[in-house]
Amino acid sequence: MEKEKVQSLITDYFRKRVRADANIRNAYLLVHSDNLGIDLRIAEGSSGSIPANPNQPYYIASVSKLFASVLVGILVEKGMVSFEDYISLYVDPELLRGLHIYKGKDYTHDIKIKHLLNHTSGLNDFMEDKSKQGKNMVEMMFEEPSRSWTPQEVIQWSKEHLESHFPPGKGFHYSDTGYHLLGLIVEKITTKPYHEALRHYIFEPCEMHHSSFANYSEPIEKSEYPAAGLYGRNIDILQYRSNTIMFAGGGMISTTADQLKFMKALAHGEILSEDTFNKMKDWAKFFMGIDYGYGLMNIKTVPILMPQRYNAWGNAGSTGTFMFYHPATDTYIIGGLNHLRYSRKGIMLMLKTIDRLTKAKAI
C-alpha cells in the first residue's frame, strides 16, 4: 500500500474520531517513519478563535514522566545519583516526616529512587486518590482556580489527606506524588530549579526549541502559536493558576515535532546508553497488556486481548496525550486530545494508527 494511501487512512480516521467527540476541542497527531517514508503532521479543531496547527504547543500531561525519568538516567550516567539510592539522601527531612505510613509503620526511609520511577513506592497519588475529606486535588483545582501550589505544598497536602498503599517494592500504584518528589530530588542533585535542569540536560541537547515547563519557564524560541487550550468539565483550564499542581510528572508543554526529536534521540541511544535504558525497563504491571518501567509504558502481547502488532513503548497522559515508538514499523506516534480523563481514548487512537501502519507494512 503506497504511503499516500496510508497517510490518507490515518488522517481520515483521526479527523473523524475527533469530530465525533464534542469534548475534544483541539487535537494533534504526528506519525513519522523513515522506514515507511511517512511523515504526517496534522491538527484538528481550534484553540479559542485560532484553528489548531500541527506546530502548536500543548500540555503533554504524564508524557512528562518519561522526560523526568530520562533526566534521572542522565544524572545516573554522570555519577551524580543511583537508581538504588534512598530518597532520604536528597529530600528535606521535614518533607519526609510521615511521608509513607502504612498500617502504622513508617516506610519512608525504605523508598528508593527506582520505586518512585516505576510507581512501586506505595505512595499515594494526589491526582486520583480520594482524600479523607472526600476531595482529591483535581477537584480542588477546579474549585480554587486562582490558587498556586508549590511541589512541597502538594506533597504536604498528600501526607495530611491521603493514605499509603503498601510497603516500597511490594506492589504497583500510580503516583504523581512520587514524581513530585523526583523533581525535587533532581533540583537537589543539580542545584538547579527543575525547569532549568530539564532545559539544560534535555531541551538544549535535543534541540527542543518550542518546549517549556508550564508556570515556570518559556521555550528557547517563542512559538508563533499560543499553547492549545486544555479542557476539563468543558472548561478551558489552561490559564488556571491551580495548574501548578502539575510538576515533574505532568507539567511540560511541547510540540509533536519536539517530542519526535526526543524520542529519536532515545531510540537511537543518543541521549542515554543502551545499558542505562535497559535498566529503566524494570517493569511493574500497570494494566493488562501494559507494564510500567522507569517512566516507560510498555505495550506487550497478551493473547487475544493485545496482539503482538501493538507492541510499542513510550508514555501516555490523562489528557489523551501519547508518545510512542513502534519498533515493528520503525514508527513514532505522538499526539494529544487535550481533555482530562481521556487517557484510554488517546491510547486507543494510537493503537488504531498502528493498525493502519501494519497493513501498509504487510503490503
VOBA-1610 file (N, C-alpha, C; in pm, whole numbers, padded with zeros to 5 digits, always signed):
BEGIN
Met+00085-00120+00000Met+00000+00000+00000Met+00089+00125+00000Glu+00069+00214-00097Glu+00155+00331-00108Glu+00135+00422+00013Lys+00243+00496+00043Lys+00241+00577+00166Lys+00130+00682+00163Glu+00098+00735+00046Glu-00008+00836+00037Glu-00142+00779+00083Lys-00168+00653+00048Lys-00292+00588+00089Lys-00294+00567+00240Val-00181+00524+00295Val-00172+00501+00439Val-00195+00632+00514Gln-00129+00738+00470Gln-00145+00867+00535Gln-00288+00916+00526Ser-00353+00889+00414Ser-00493+00928+00398Ser-00583+00851+00494Leu-00557+00721+00511Leu-00636+00639+00603Leu-00622+00689+00746Ile-00498+00721+00785Ile-00473+00769+00920Ile-00539+00905+00942Thr-00522+00993+00845Thr-00580+01127+00855Thr-00732+01121+00864Asp-00793+01041+00779Asp-00939+01031+00780Asp-00990+00978+00912Tyr-00923+00875+00966Tyr-00966+00820+01094Tyr-00950+00924+01205Phe-00835+00992+01208Phe-00809+01092+01311Phe-00915+01202+01309Arg-00941+01258+01193Arg-01036+01369+01185Arg-01178+01322+01221Lys-01216+01204+01174Lys-01348+01151+01204Lys-01363+01127+01354Arg-01260+01070+01415Arg-01265+01040+01558Arg-01277+01167+01641Val-01200+01268+01606Val-01201+01393+01682Val-01333+01467+01664Arg-01381+01474+01542Arg-01505+01548+01514Arg-01627+01482+01577Ala-01619+01353+01604Ala-01733+01281+01661Ala-01745+01301+01812Asp-01645+01362+01874Asp-01644+01380+02019Asp-01649+01529+02051Ala-01762+01575+02101Ala-01780+01718+02128Ala-01688+01769+02238Asn-01635+01679+02321Asn-01546+01721+02429Asn-01407+01758+02378Ile-01369+01706+02262Ile-01236+01733+02208Ile-01240+01863+02130Arg-01176+01966+02183Arg-01177+02098+02119Arg-01059+02115+02023Asn-00947+02050+02055Asn-00831+02054+01968Asn-00751+01926+01986Ala-00690+01879+01879Ala-00618+01752+01885Ala-00504+01753+01784Tyr-00400+01673+01815Tyr-00278+01674+01736Tyr-00227+01532+01714Leu-00170+01509+01597Leu-00116+01377+01566Leu+00005+01390+01473Leu+00113+01326+01512Leu+00232+01313+01428Leu+00261+01165+01412Val+00281+01121+01289Val+00320+00983+01258Val+00441+00991+01167His+00554+00942+01216His+00679+00954+01140His+00749+00818+01132Ser+00781+00778+01009Ser+00853+00652+00987Ser+00948+00669+00870Asp+01079+00669+00899Asp+01177+00670+00790Asp+01165+00542+00709Asn+01134+00431+00776Asn+01123+00301+00711Asn+01011+00298+00607Leu+00897+00359+00641Leu+00782+00358+00551Leu+00772+00486+00467Gly+00862+00579+00491Gly+00858+00705+00416Gly+00741+00792+00452Ile+00694+00782+00577Ile+00576+00857+00622Ile+00617+00969+00716Asp+00566+01087+00692Asp+00584+01198+00784Asp+00455+01279+00784Leu+00365+01243+00874Leu+00231+01301+00880Leu+00217+01387+01004Arg+00179+01512+00985Arg+00164+01605+01097Arg+00033+01680+01077Ile-00064+01650+01162Ile-00198+01707+01143Ile-00256+01757+01275Ala-00352+01848+01263Ala-00423+01902+01378Ala-00569+01920+01341Glu-00654+01919+01442Glu-00797+01931+01420Glu-00856+02016+01532Gly-00958+02095+01498Gly-01025+02177+01598Gly-00966+02317+01606Ser-00977+02377+01722Ser-00929+02514+01740Ser-00890+02537+01885Ser-00817+02645+01908Ser-00782+02688+02042Ser-00831+02831+02055Gly-00947+02847+02118Gly-01013+02976+02117Gly-01063+03005+01978Ser-01023+03117+01922Ser-01065+03152+01787Ser-00962+03113+01681Ile-00853+03049+01726Ile-00743+03016+01635Ile-00752+02868+01595Pro-00751+02838+01467Pro-00752+02697+01425Pro-00630+02623+01478Ala-00649+02500+01519Ala-00538+02419+01567Ala-00436+02402+01456Asn-00308+02405+01492Asn-00200+02392+01395Asn-00106+02280+01439Pro-00053+02200+01346Pro+00036+02090+01383Pro+00160+02134+01462Asn+00199+02262+01448Asn+00318+02311+01518Asn+00286+02374+01652Gln+00162+02363+01696Gln+00118+02430+01818Gln+00161+02353+01943Pro+00215+02424+02043Pro+00248+02357+02169Pro+00123+02325+02250Tyr+00129+02218+02329Tyr+00017+02178+02413Tyr+00069+02105+02537Tyr-00012+02101+02641Tyr+00024+02025+02762Tyr+00038+01878+02725Ile+00150+01817+02765Ile+00166+01674+02733Ile+00134+01586+02854Ala+00091+01647+02966Ala+00047+01571+03084Ala+00152+01469+03126Ser+00110+01345+03155Ser+00203+01247+03212Ser+00306+01192+03115Val+00298+01231+02989Val+00411+01202+02899Val+00537+01268+02956Ser+00516+01372+03036Ser+00628+01440+03104Ser+00710+01344+03189Lys+00648+01237+03235Lys+00718+01143+03323Lys+00835+01074+03252Leu+00822+01052+03122Leu+00935+00991+03050Leu+01052+01088+03044Phe+01024+01217+03031Phe+01132+01316+03033Phe+01197+01320+03171Ala+01115+01312+03276Ala+01170+01313+03412Ala+01259+01192+03435Ser+01216+01076+03390Ser+01295+00954+03413Ser+01424+00955+03332Val+01418+01006+03209Val+01540+01016+03128Val+01636+01115+03191Leu+01583+01225+03246Leu+01668+01321+03316Leu+01739+01255+03433Val+01668+01174+03509Val+01732+01100+03618Val+01837+01004+03562Gly+01805+00937+03450Gly+01900+00846+03387Gly+02028+00917+03346Ile+02015+01039+03295Ile+02133+01118+03257Ile+02219+01146+03380Leu+02155+01180+03491Leu+02228+01207+03615Leu+02294+01081+03669Val+02229+00966+03649Val+02289+00838+03688Val+02417+00815+03608Glu+02411+00838+03477Glu+02529+00817+03394Glu+02643+00913+03428Lys+02609+01028+03482Lys+02711+01124+03523Lys+02766+01094+03662Gly+02716+00989+03726Gly+02763+00950+03857Gly+02713+01039+03969Met+02606+01114+03943Met+02554+01208+04042Met+02450+01145+04134Val+02397+01029+04094Val+02293+00962+04170Val+02286+00818+04122Ser+02216+00733+04196Ser+02192+00595+04154Ser+02044+00563+04164Phe+01995+00478+04076Phe+01856+00434+04085Phe+01829+00366+04220Glu+01934+00310+04281Glu+01921+00236+04407Glu+01930+00326+04530Asp+01958+00453+04511Asp+01971+00544+04626Asp+01837+00560+04698Tyr+01845+00573+04829Tyr+01726+00604+04908Tyr+01694+00752+04895Ile+01565+00783+04884Ile+01527+00923+04862Ile+01560+01010+04982Ser+01578+00948+05098Ser+01609+01025+05219Ser+01745+01096+05209Leu+01828+01056+05113Leu+01956+01122+05091Leu+01937+01261+05031Tyr+01822+01285+04970Tyr+01805+01407+04890Tyr+01684+01494+04928Val+01588+01437+05000Val+01465+01510+05029Val+01474+01575+05167Asp+01423+01697+05177Asp+01424+01771+05303Asp+01361+01689+05415Pro+01426+01678+05530Pro+01376+01594+05641Pro+01234+01629+05684Glu+01199+01757+05681Glu+01064+01796+05722Glu+00960+01743+05624Leu+00993+01745+05496Leu+00901+01693+05396Leu+00891+01541+05404Leu+00999+01477+05447Leu+00999+01331+05462Leu+00916+01283+05580Arg+00904+01366+05682Arg+00840+01324+05806Arg+00697+01278+05781Gly+00671+01150+05812Gly+00537+01095+05796Gly+00495+01076+05651Leu+00590+01071+05560Leu+00558+01062+05417Leu+00489+00931+05382His+00538+00818+05435His+00486+00687+05396His+00457+00604+05521Ile+00336+00618+05572Ile+00292+00539+05686Ile+00191+00437+05636Tyr+00220+00310+05656Tyr+00129+00205+05611Tyr+00103+00106+05724Lys-00022+00094+05760Lys-00062+00006+05871Lys+00018+00034+05997Gly+00036+00163+06024Gly+00102+00205+06147Gly+00253+00204+06143Lys+00313+00157+06034Lys+00459+00150+06024Lys+00509+00254+05924Asp+00621+00317+05959Asp+00680+00419+05874Asp+00781+00355+05777Tyr+00748+00361+05647Tyr+00836+00304+05544Tyr+00910+00412+05465Thr+00904+00534+05513Thr+00961+00646+05438Thr+01106+00621+05399His+01186+00571+05492His+01330+00556+05466His+01363+00428+05389Asp+01261+00356+05347Asp+01283+00238+05262Asp+01259+00268+05114Ile+01215+00390+05085Ile+01183+00425+04946Ile+01312+00459+04870Lys+01330+00393+04757Lys+01444+00421+04669Lys+01396+00501+04548Ile+01488+00564+04480Ile+01455+00642+04361Ile+01386+00555+04257Lys+01430+00432+04242Lys+01369+00343+04144Lys+01221+00317+04176His+01186+00318+04304His+01046+00296+04342His+00958+00413+04296Leu+01011+00533+04300Leu+00935+00648+04250Leu+00918+00639+04099Leu+01022+00597+04031Leu+01022+00594+03885Leu+00920+00497+03828Asn+00907+00378+03889Asn+00813+00280+03832Asn+00690+00257+03921His+00661+00355+04005His+00535+00357+04083His+00521+00236+04176Thr+00630+00190+04233Thr+00625+00079+04327Thr+00658+00123+04470Ser+00651+00254+04496Ser+00685+00305+04629Ser+00575+00277+04730Gly+00451+00265+04683Gly+00338+00252+04774Gly+00279+00385+04815Leu+00338+00494+04766Leu+00287+00628+04799Leu+00152+00653+04732Asn+00080+00749+04785Asn-00049+00790+04730Asn-00032+00861+04596Asp-00144+00889+04533Asp-00147+00967+04409Asp-00243+01084+04431Phe-00189+01203+04444Phe-00274+01319+04474Phe-00372+01351+04362Met-00344+01303+04239Met-00432+01331+04127Met-00557+01244+04127Glu-00547+01122+04177Glu-00657+01028+04164Glu-00712+00974+04295Asp-00628+00960+04397Asp-00673+00901+04522Asp-00776+00990+04591Lys-00875+00928+04652Lys-00978+01001+04726Lys-00924+01036+04864Ser-00941+01161+04903Ser-00888+01205+05031Ser-00982+01168+05145Lys-00932+01182+05264Lys-01011+01153+05384Lys-01132+01246+05394Gln-01122+01363+05332Gln-01233+01459+05333Gln-01321+01444+05210Gly-01289+01347+05123Gly-01374+01319+05008Gly-01339+01390+04880Lys-01240+01481+04881Lys-01198+01551+04760Lys-01055+01515+04726Asn-01028+01508+04593Asn-00888+01496+04554Asn-00842+01631+04499Met-00718+01637+04460Met-00664+01766+04420Met-00718+01816+04287Val-00759+01726+04200Val-00819+01769+04074Val-00947+01849+04101Glu-01027+01800+04196Glu-01149+01873+04233Glu-01115+02010+04290Met-01010+02016+04370Met-00968+02143+04427Met-00916+02237+04320Met-00854+02181+04217Met-00804+02263+04108Met-00917+02340+04040Phe-01031+02274+04025Phe-01147+02340+03964Phe-01213+02438+04061Glu-01216+02402+04189Glu-01284+02486+04287Glu-01204+02610+04326Glu-01071+02599+04317Glu-00983+02711+04354Glu-00888+02742+04239Pro-00940+02790+04125Pro-00857+02809+04007Pro-00744+02910+04022Ser-00757+03004+04115Ser-00654+03106+04131Ser-00547+03068+04232Arg-00561+02950+04293Arg-00464+02910+04395Arg-00339+02852+04329Ser-00225+02898+04373Ser-00097+02848+04323Ser-00037+02750+04424Trp+00019+02640+04373Trp+00074+02536+04459Trp+00223+02516+04431Thr+00302+02503+04536Thr+00441+02458+04518Thr+00442+02305+04528Pro+00545+02240+04475Pro+00553+02094+04489Pro+00550+02050+04635Gln+00617+02127+04719Gln+00620+02093+04862Gln+00480+02101+04923Glu+00402+02198+04883Glu+00265+02211+04935Glu+00178+02095+04890Val+00197+02051+04767Val+00120+01938+04717Val+00154+01811+04795Ile+00282+01789+04818Ile+00325+01670+04893Ile+00275+01677+05037Gln+00282+01795+05098Gln+00234+01810+05235Gln+00085+01782+05242Trp+00008+01835+05145Trp-00135+01808+05141Trp-00161+01658+05129Ser-00081+01591+05048Ser-00098+01447+05028Ser-00072+01370+05158Lys+00030+01413+05231Lys+00059+01347+05359Lys-00057+01360+05457Glu-00123+01473+05454Glu-00229+01502+05551Glu-00364+01442+05512His-00385+01417+05383His-00519+01380+05337His-00530+01243+05269Leu-00417+01182+05235Leu-00422+01057+05160Leu-00348+00945+05233Glu-00380+00823+05194Glu-00321+00705+05258Glu-00217+00639+05167Ser-00118+00575+05228Ser-00025+00492+05153Ser-00090+00358+05123His-00032+00282+05030His-00098+00162+04979His-00028+00030+05010Phe+00104+00031+05023Phe+00179-00092+05052Phe+00325-00053+05079Pro+00404-00143+05135Pro+00546-00113+05157Pro+00619-00096+05023Pro+00726-00019+05019Pro+00800+00003+04895Pro+00844-00129+04830Gly+00821-00139+04700Gly+00861-00256+04624Gly+00765-00372+04631Lys+00650-00356+04697Lys+00558-00467+04719Lys+00428-00456+04638Gly+00426-00372+04538Gly+00305-00359+04457Gly+00322-00248+04355Phe+00212-00212+04291Phe+00212-00102+04194Phe+00094-00010+04223His+00122+00118+04237His+00017+00219+04248His+00069+00346+04184Tyr+00006+00385+04076Tyr+00047+00505+04002Tyr+00050+00624+04096Ser+00161+00698+04095Ser+00176+00805+04194Ser+00238+00931+04135Asp+00155+01031+04112Asp+00207+01163+04076Asp+00282+01224+04193Thr+00245+01188+04313Thr+00317+01235+04432Thr+00463+01194+04423Gly+00487+01071+04380Gly+00624+01022+04364Gly+00705+01102+04265Tyr+00641+01145+04156Tyr+00714+01224+04056Tyr+00737+01368+04101His+00652+01419+04190His+00684+01548+04253His+00815+01534+04332Leu+00827+01425+04404Leu+00950+01401+04481Leu+01071+01389+04389Leu+01054+01322+04275Leu+01164+01310+04179Leu+01210+01447+04130Gly+01114+01534+04103Gly+01150+01668+04059Gly+01232+01742+04163Leu+01194+01729+04290Leu+01269+01794+04398Leu+01406+01730+04415Ile+01414+01598+04394Ile+01544+01529+04403Ile+01637+01577+04292Val+01585+01595+04172Val+01665+01648+04062Val+01718+01787+04098Glu+01633+01869+04160Glu+01677+02003+04200Glu+01789+01995+04302Lys+01778+01904+04396Lys+01882+01888+04499Lys+02014+01844+04437Ile+02009+01749+04346Ile+02130+01693+04286Ile+02199+01792+04195Thr+02120+01862+04112Thr+02178+01951+04011Thr+02200+02093+04061Thr+02142+02126+04176Thr+02140+02262+04232Thr+02077+02361+04134Lys+01987+02310+04050Lys+01913+02394+03956Lys+01763+02374+03979Pro+01681+02476+03956Pro+01536+02452+03953Pro+01505+02345+03849Tyr+01401+02268+03872Tyr+01372+02156+03782Tyr+01361+02199+03638His+01294+02311+03612His+01276+02354+03473His+01409+02388+03407Glu+01505+02438+03484Glu+01636+02468+03428Glu+01714+02340+03399Ala+01702+02242+03488Ala+01768+02113+03464Ala+01711+02046+03339Leu+01580+02054+03324Leu+01514+01996+03208Leu+01566+02062+03079Arg+01577+02191+03082Arg+01627+02263+02964Arg+01773+02230+02936His+01855+02231+03042His+01999+02210+03026His+02033+02068+02977Tyr+01967+01968+03035Tyr+02004+01829+03006Tyr+01925+01765+02891Ile+01808+01822+02858Ile+01725+01758+02754Ile+01685+01854+02642Phe+01622+01966+02675Phe+01572+02054+02570Phe+01684+02104+02478Glu+01792+02153+02538Glu+01900+02207+02456Glu+01973+02098+02375Pro+02015+01988+02437Pro+02083+01884+02358Pro+01996+01825+02248Cys+01866+01813+02271Cys+01775+01755+02172Cys+01718+01860+02076Glu+01758+01983+02094Glu+01709+02094+02012Glu+01557+02105+02014Met+01503+02090+02135Met+01359+02105+02156Met+01331+02252+02185His+01329+02332+02081His+01325+02477+02096His+01188+02533+02132His+01084+02453+02118His+00948+02503+02145His+00884+02434+02265Ser+00966+02378+02352Ser+00917+02310+02472Ser+00946+02395+02595Ser+00860+02382+02694Ser+00877+02460+02817Ser+00816+02384+02933Phe+00831+02441+03052Phe+00775+02383+03173Phe+00670+02479+03225Ala+00545+02439+03218Ala+00432+02528+03247Ala+00446+02596+03383Asn+00417+02724+03385Asn+00419+02807+03505Asn+00560+02841+03554Tyr+00663+02785+03489Tyr+00798+02806+03537Tyr+00893+02863+03431Ser+00875+02828+03304Ser+00973+02869+03204Ser+00908+02900+03070Glu+00985+02964+02984Glu+00945+02991+02847Glu+01029+02903+02755Pro+00980+02875+02634Pro+01059+02794+02540Pro+01183+02869+02493Ile+01280+02796+02440Ile+01402+02857+02387Ile+01367+02955+02276Glu+01272+02917+02192Glu+01222+03005+02087Glu+01071+03017+02101Lys+01022+03138+02103Lys+00878+03160+02117Lys+00805+03110+01994Ser+00701+03031+02013Ser+00622+02980+01903Ser+00531+03089+01848Glu+00503+03081+01720Glu+00408+03176+01662Glu+00264+03139+01696Tyr+00247+03024+01763Tyr+00114+02978+01801Tyr+00103+02973+01953Pro-00009+03014+02010Pro-00027+03004+02155Pro-00045+02859+02197Ala-00017+02832+02323Ala-00041+02696+02374Ala-00188+02662+02359Ala-00214+02539+02320Ala-00351+02494+02296Ala-00431+02489+02426Gly-00559+02515+02416Gly-00646+02506+02532Gly-00648+02365+02589Leu-00655+02356+02721Leu-00661+02228+02792Leu-00796+02222+02862Tyr-00873+02117+02834Tyr-01013+02116+02878Tyr-01043+02007+02982Gly-01133+02043+03070Gly-01188+01952+03168Gly-01323+02007+03210Arg-01423+01921+03219Arg-01559+01966+03253Arg-01607+02077+03158Asn-01563+02069+03033Asn-01598+02167+02929Asn-01548+02307+02962Ile-01442+02315+03041Ile-01380+02443+03077Ile-01235+02442+03029Asp-01191+02552+02971Asp-01051+02565+02935Asp-00974+02606+03060Ile-00892+02514+03110Ile-00820+02538+03235Ile-00675+02578+03211Leu-00642+02612+03088Leu-00504+02645+03054Leu-00447+02755+03142Gln-00527+02858+03171Gln-00477+02973+03247Gln-00499+02961+03398Tyr-00555+02852+03444Tyr-00574+02834+03588Tyr-00438+02836+03660Arg-00427+02915+03764Arg-00304+02910+03845Arg-00294+02776+03918Ser-00409+02714+03942Ser-00408+02585+04011Ser-00344+02475+03927Asn-00316+02505+03799Asn-00240+02410+03717Asn-00101+02385+03773Thr-00060+02466+03868Thr+00072+02447+03929Thr+00080+02316+04007Ile-00032+02247+04023Ile-00024+02113+04084Ile+00054+02018+03992Met+00064+02052+03863Met+00138+01968+03769Met+00285+02008+03776Phe+00367+01916+03819Phe+00511+01943+03832Phe+00587+01844+03744Ala+00685+01777+03797Ala+00772+01692+03715Ala+00698+01581+03643Gly+00586+01537+03698Gly+00513+01427+03637Gly+00410+01468+03535Gly+00393+01599+03510Gly+00288+01637+03416Gly+00290+01780+03368Gly+00396+01855+03395Gly+00394+01998+03370Gly+00454+02047+03240Met+00494+01957+03151Met+00558+02003+03028Met+00458+02049+02923Ile+00497+02149+02848Ile+00427+02192+02728Ile+00523+02171+02612Ser+00477+02107+02506Ser+00567+02076+02395Ser+00488+02066+02265Thr+00560+02047+02157Thr+00500+02023+02026Thr+00527+01878+01985Thr+00450+01829+01891Thr+00475+01693+01843Thr+00613+01684+01779Ala+00657+01789+01711Ala+00788+01787+01646Ala+00901+01779+01748Asp+00890+01854+01858Asp+00992+01847+01962Asp+00995+01710+02028Gln+00879+01653+02052Gln+00874+01519+02113Gln+00935+01414+02020Leu+00919+01433+01890Leu+00982+01342+01794Leu+01134+01347+01806Lys+01189+01466+01820Lys+01334+01479+01837Lys+01382+01402+01960Phe+01307+01415+02068Phe+01342+01345+02192Phe+01335+01194+02175Met+01226+01145+02116Met+01207+01001+02100Met+01311+00939+02007Lys+01346+01011+01902Lys+01451+00961+01812Lys+01585+00951+01886Ala+01616+01052+01965Ala+01740+01050+02042Ala+01741+00935+02141Leu+01626+00908+02201Leu+01616+00799+02299Leu+01625+00663+02230Ala+01552+00646+02120Ala+01552+00518+02049Ala+01687+00486+01986His+01762+00589+01948His+01891+00568+01882His+02009+00572+01978Gly+01983+00577+02107Gly+02090+00575+02205Gly+02174+00701+02210Glu+02116+00813+02169Glu+02191+00938+02163Glu+02183+01019+02292Ile+02087+00988+02375Ile+02071+01064+02499Ile+02098+00980+02623Leu+02079+00848+02612Leu+02114+00753+02717Leu+02182+00633+02655Ser+02271+00571+02729Ser+02336+00449+02680Ser+02236+00334+02680Glu+02266+00231+02603Glu+02178+00114+02598Glu+02167+00049+02735Asp+02278+00048+02809Asp+02278-00013+02942Asp+02182+00059+03037Thr+02189+00192+03039Thr+02101+00269+03126Thr+01955+00253+03084Phe+01931+00257+02953Phe+01794+00243+02904Phe+01737+00107+02941Asn+01820+00004+02934Asn+01773-00130+02972Asn+01742-00138+03121Lys+01816-00066+03203Lys+01787-00064+03346Lys+01652+00001+03373Met+01610+00091+03286Met+01481+00158+03301Met+01365+00066+03269Lys+01394-00051+03213Lys+01290-00148+03181Lys+01268-00243+03299Asp+01259-00185+03415Asp+01232-00258+03539Asp+01080-00259+03554Trp+01016-00355+03484Trp+00872-00349+03463Trp+00790-00388+03586Ala+00684-00312+03607Ala+00580-00347+03702Ala+00448-00347+03625Lys+00352-00426+03668Lys+00225-00437+03595Lys+00140-00314+03618Phe+00105-00245+03510Phe+00022-00126+03515Phe-00124-00167+03490Phe-00154-00207+03369Phe-00282-00264+03331Phe-00254-00392+03254Met-00357-00470+03229Met-00339-00587+03145Met-00290-00542+03006Gly-00175-00591+02967Gly-00118-00555+02838Gly-00027-00434+02843Ile-00015-00369+02959Ile+00075-00254+02972Ile+00156-00267+03100Asp+00287-00271+03086Asp+00378-00268+03200Asp+00439-00129+03212Tyr+00491-00097+03332Tyr+00548+00035+03356Tyr+00688+00020+03414Gly+00786+00080+03346Gly+00923+00083+03395Gly+00954+00220+03452Tyr+01075+00268+03430Tyr+01114+00399+03482Tyr+01063+00507+03385Gly+00941+00551+03408Gly+00880+00650+03320Gly+00840+00595+03185Leu+00848+00465+03168Leu+00822+00397+03042Leu+00697+00311+03050Met+00607+00327+02955Met+00499+00231+02936Met+00541+00134+02826Asn+00515+00007+02849Asn+00547-00096+02751Asn+00420-00171+02716Ile+00373-00155+02592Ile+00255-00228+02546Ile+00302-00363+02495Lys+00258-00469+02561Lys+00311-00602+02533Lys+00200-00695+02485Thr+00242-00808+02435Thr+00148-00906+02381Thr+00070-00977+02491Val-00061-00978+02478Val-00149-01060+02561Val-00238-01137+02464Pro-00229-01270+02461Pro-00307-01347+02363Pro-00453-01304+02358Ile-00501-01283+02238Ile-00639-01242+02206Ile-00662-01095+02239Leu-00628-01054+02362Leu-00659-00918+02406Leu-00567-00812+02345Met-00438-00841+02335Met-00342-00743+02286Met-00245-00812+02190Pro-00278-00814+02061Pro-00193-00882+01963Pro-00051-00823+01957Gln+00041-00903+01907Gln+00181-00863+01900Gln+00203-00737+01817Arg+00117-00714+01719Arg+00138-00598+01631Arg+00132-00465+01707Tyr+00076-00464+01828Tyr+00065-00340+01904Tyr+00187-00312+01993Asn+00284-00401+01995Asn+00399-00383+02083Asn+00467-00248+02057Ala+00475-00166+02160Ala+00534-00033+02148Ala+00574+00015+02286Trp+00662+00113+02291Trp+00700+00171+02419Trp+00698+00324+02411Gly+00675+00387+02526Gly+00669+00532+02533Gly+00597+00573+02660Asn+00503+00667+02648Asn+00423+00705+02763Asn+00295+00773+02715Ala+00200+00784+02808Ala+00071+00844+02776Ala+00024+00925+02897Gly-00069+01018+02871Gly-00116+01104+02979Gly-00267+01106+02992Ser-00313+01159+03105Ser-00455+01158+03138Ser-00538+01249+03047Thr-00473+01337+02972Thr-00545+01427+02883Thr-00549+01372+02740Gly-00525+01243+02725Gly-00527+01181+02593Gly-00401+01204+02514Thr-00290+01234+02583Thr-00162+01251+02517Thr-00092+01116+02504Phe-00007+01103+02404Phe+00068+00979+02382Phe+00195+01010+02304Met+00299+00935+02335Met+00429+00950+02268Met+00494+00811+02267Phe+00481+00740+02154Phe+00525+00601+02147Phe+00612+00575+02026Tyr+00698+00474+02043Tyr+00777+00421+01932Tyr+00731+00280+01905His+00703+00250+01778His+00655+00119+01735His+00767+00050+01657Pro+00845-00036+01723Pro+00964-00094+01659Pro+00936-00172+01531Ala+00825-00244+01524Ala+00799-00329+01408Ala+00793-00251+01278Thr+00745-00128+01284Thr+00739-00044+01164Thr+00837+00073+01171Asp+00917+00079+01278Asp+01011+00189+01298Asp+00937+00322+01288Thr+00828+00333+01365Thr+00741+00450+01356Thr+00721+00516+01492Tyr+00720+00647+01490Tyr+00691+00727+01609Tyr+00549+00781+01596Ile+00469+00764+01701Ile+00330+00808+01700Ile+00310+00898+01821Ile+00281+01025+01796Ile+00280+01127+01900Ile+00158+01216+01883Gly+00093+01250+01992Gly-00021+01340+01979Gly-00094+01363+02110Gly-00211+01426+02100Gly-00289+01454+02220Gly-00429+01499+02187Leu-00522+01471+02281Leu-00662+01509+02265Leu-00702+01623+02358Asn-00613+01655+02452Asn-00628+01774+02537Asn-00758+01784+02615His-00797+01671+02673His-00914+01672+02761His-00890+01577+02878Leu-00916+01624+02999Leu-00895+01542+03118Leu-00976+01413+03111Arg-00919+01306+03165Arg-00981+01173+03170Arg-00989+01107+03032Tyr-00902+01146+02941Tyr-00906+01089+02806Tyr-00785+00999+02777Ser-00723+00945+02881Ser-00604+00863+02860Ser-00633+00739+02774Arg-00743+00669+02803Arg-00776+00549+02727Arg-00807+00583+02582Lys-00874+00695+02559Lys-00909+00734+02423Lys-00784+00772+02344Gly-00688+00833+02411Gly-00562+00864+02345Gly-00486+00740+02305Ile-00479+00643+02397Ile-00410+00518+02366Ile-00482+00442+02255Met-00614+00444+02257Met-00690+00376+02152Met-00662+00439+02016Leu-00653+00572+02011Leu-00620+00639+01885Leu-00483+00595+01836Met-00388+00583+01927Met-00255+00538+01891Met-00257+00395+01836Leu-00333+00306+01901Leu-00341+00167+01857Leu-00410+00156+01719Lys-00513+00235+01698Lys-00581+00234+01567Lys-00487+00285+01457Thr-00399+00375+01493Thr-00298+00422+01397Thr-00202+00309+01363Ile-00163+00231+01464Ile-00077+00115+01439Ile-00144+00016+01345Asp-00275-00004+01362Asp-00348-00094+01272Asp-00325-00054+01126Arg-00334+00072+01099Arg-00320+00118+00960Arg-00175+00111+00913Leu-00082+00129+01005Leu+00060+00118+00970Leu+00100-00026+00938Thr+00051-00119+01019Thr+00089-00260+00996Thr+00029-00315+00868Lys-00084-00263+00826Lys-00140-00303+00698Lys-00049-00257+00584Ala+00005-00137+00600Ala+00096-00084+00498Ala+00223-00167+00491Lys+00276-00205+00607Lys+00400-00283+00611Lys+00378-00422+00550Ala+00259-00478+00576Ala+00229-00613+00526Ala+00223-00614+00374Ile+00177-00505+00317Ile+00161-00497+00172Ile+00291-00442+00108
//
